[in-house]
């Protein structure tokens, strides 16, 4: 039985590309060709109830990295869209000519009083100049926009102290910290509308490489700030990642990024 192919993505840290049935519903070769197998051909279920970071998708921070479906030898998943049933609802991923598009909800942000989160911000970034602070109650993320006087290289090299944050914020109101910066169109080899970094020490992740859920908030914020529905973003982690963002009329957002297979193998009984 073919195992899933593990891939990295510029939208999400981990994604399993080839799937046919959840691990607890693996079928034999004959069963794989049944109607049930065909019905599952475009769906995967993430049912891990543990508070694992990668099992919570939008309300956590990453694409579910544990959903898995298996194909019989010699078969390929030909569906153009995969639906992942997560603890936060359904998440659809579809193939595009130059990447994978994820269909996310779009969450609003609200002004946040600095005095309520000042100790948290100062512990994380010291005396770095802050231009705006927003909060997302839907995702429990704090968005901190740095001064427009800074550039991409500043954000990339900024030393962020995440270790004390869970002790400073213990109420459960904040579960993730987003640092963001206005882009520099024409100022880089590739222009971007905005930059970001994301930190979630509350769930055991000092810094996430590329975060889809953070961009459900960033997309909403920067669309209002820039007056744009189509944007290009870059998450400035050590690995880094580009995202093409498109706000839709139905209140959701499409995020497109590249993916590459990094491991493929065969499971033997």
N, C-alpha and C positions, 0 to 999 in steps of 0.2 A: 504494500500500500504506500502510495506516495505521501511524503510528509509535506507540510506547508513550506512555502519558500519565504524566508524571513527577509524583510527589506527595510532599509532606512528611507526616510522621506523628509523633504524640506518643510512639510506641513506638520508632520507628526514624528516623534522619535522612533516609534516602532509600529510596523504594520505587517500583518500576515496576508500575503497576496493570494495564495492558492488555498481554497477552502471548499469543503463540501458538506460536512456535518460537524456539530460540536463534538469534542473529544468523548463526552459521555454518550454520544449517539453514533459512534463509528459503526459502519456497516460492513458486511462482507462483500466480496466482489459481486455476487449475484444480487444482493440487496441494493448495492449502489446503483444498479440500473433500474430500480423500481420507480414507481410514480412518486413515492415519498422522497427518494433521493433527488428526483428532478425538481420536486417542490422546494427542496432546501437549497437548490443550486445557486440562488442569489441571496441567501440569508445566513447569518451566523449569529449565535447567541452568546452574550457575555453574562454569566450567571454567578460569578464569584461575589459572594456577599461580604467578604472580608474588606476592611477599609484600606485596600491596596491602592496606591496612587494610580496605577495604570488601569484600574477597573472601573473608573468613574467618568471617563471621557469628559464631557462638557463641564459638569459640575466638579470634576477633578481637574485634570490638566492635559491628558494625553489620549490619543486614540487607544481603544482597548487592545492591549498587546497579548491577551490570553485567549481570544476567540480563535477557534481553529476548526477547519473543515478539511476532510481528506478526499482525494480523488483516487479512483482505481488507476492502476498502471496504464500509461499511454493516453490518459484522458486529460483534457484541459477545461478550465472554467471559461466558458465563452460569453458569460454575461457581461454586459457593459456597465452594469450597476450592481454593487453589493450593498446589502442592508445589514448593519450591525445593530443588534438589539442590546442596548446597554442599560445600566442602572439609571441613566438620565434620559432614556427614550431611544428612538431609532436614529441612527446616523447613517446616511447614505454616502457611498463613495462611488464615483463614476470615472471612467477612463476618458481622457481628452487626448488630443494629438500630441501634446507636449507635456503631459503630466497626469496627475490624479486630482480630481476636484472633490472636495468634501462639502457637504451641505450642512451648515451649522445654524443654530438660532442666533439672533442678534440681541445683545443685552444693553440696556441704557446704563449710563453712569450718572451720579448725582454729586454736586459739590460737597466736599468734605472739609470740616473745620480743622485747620492745622493743629490747633491746641489739643485736639482729641487724639491725634496720631503723631504728634511732634516727637515724642520720645522714641517711637518706633522708627521713624524716618531718620532721625539723627543717629541712632545706633547703627542703622544700615549704611548710610552714605555720608555721615559726618556733616560738614559744613557746605556740601554741594548745594548750589543754588536751585531752588524749586520754583517753578512757574505756575503750576496748577496741581491740585489734588482732587481726585474723584474716587467714588466708592460704588461698587456694584453689589447690591444686596442679593441679587440672583445667584451670583457665583462666589460671593464673599471675598472678592479681590479688591485690593487697593491699588489705584493707578496714580503714579507720581510722575508728572511731566517735568523734566529738567529744563533749566533755562535755555532759551533759544541762542544764548551766547556760546553754548557748547556745540561741539561737532561729533560726528560718528566715532572718531578715534578716542575722544574723551569717554564716551559711553562704553566702548569696547574695553578700555583699560581701567575703568573705574573699579576700585577694590570695594566690594560690597560685603559687609560683615553680617552674615545670616545667622550665625550661631546663637546670639542672644535673643533673637526675635520671638521665638516661642515662649520665652520666659517673660518678655515685655507685654506681649499680647496673648493672654490666656483665656479670654472670654469666648473664643470661638467665632468672633465676628469677622476676623480676617484670617484667611487660609492661603493667601497668595499675594505677593508683592510684584507689581509691574513697574518697571522704570521705562520711560519712553521719551523720545526726543523727535522734534520736527525734522523732516528730511532736508536734504540739500540738493534739490534738482540741479543737475549740471555740475555739481561740486565734486562728484565722484565718477569713477569709470561707468558705473551704472546708477542712474538717479533713482532715489526712493522717496516716497512721500513721508514715511516715518520709520524710526528705528525703535527697537525695544530689547529688554532683557526681562527674564521672569524667574522668580525665586519662590520656593514653597517649602521652607524648612519645617513648617507645621505638619507636613505629611512625609517628612524624611527626604526631601529633595532640595539640596542647597541651590542648584540652578538647573533649569530645564533647557535642553538645547533649542528646540523649536516647539512652540506651544499653541495648538489650535484654539483651546478654550480662552487663552489670554486675548487672542485676536477677535473673539466674539465681542469683547469689550473695546479693544483698541480700534476695531473697524467702526464701531458706533461713534466713539469719541472723535476720531480723526476725520470721519466723514462730516461731522458737524463743524469742526474747526476749519477744514479746508474747503468745504462746500463741494465735495467730490463723492461719486458713487463707485468709481473705479480707481483703485489704488494699488501701489506696489510697496511692499514692506520688507524689511530685513531684520531678523532677530540676531542680535550681536553676541551670541554665546560663542564659546570657543570653537564649536563646530559650525555654528551659523546656519542660516537658512533663509531662502527667499520665498515670499508668498505673493501671489497675485490675488487681489481681493475685489469682489464684486457684490455690492449690496443690491438685493432684489426687491421688487415691488411688494412681495408677500411678507416682508419683515424678516427675512432670513439672509444669510450671507454665504456666498460661495468662496472657498479658499482653494487655490490651485498651487500645487508644488510638485517637484520631481520626486521620483523614488527609484531605488536601485536594489536589485536582489543581492544579498550578501551571503546567503547560505541556502543550500538546497540539498536534500538527501532523501533516503528511502528508509521507511520503517519496516522491520522484518519481524514476523511473529516468533 
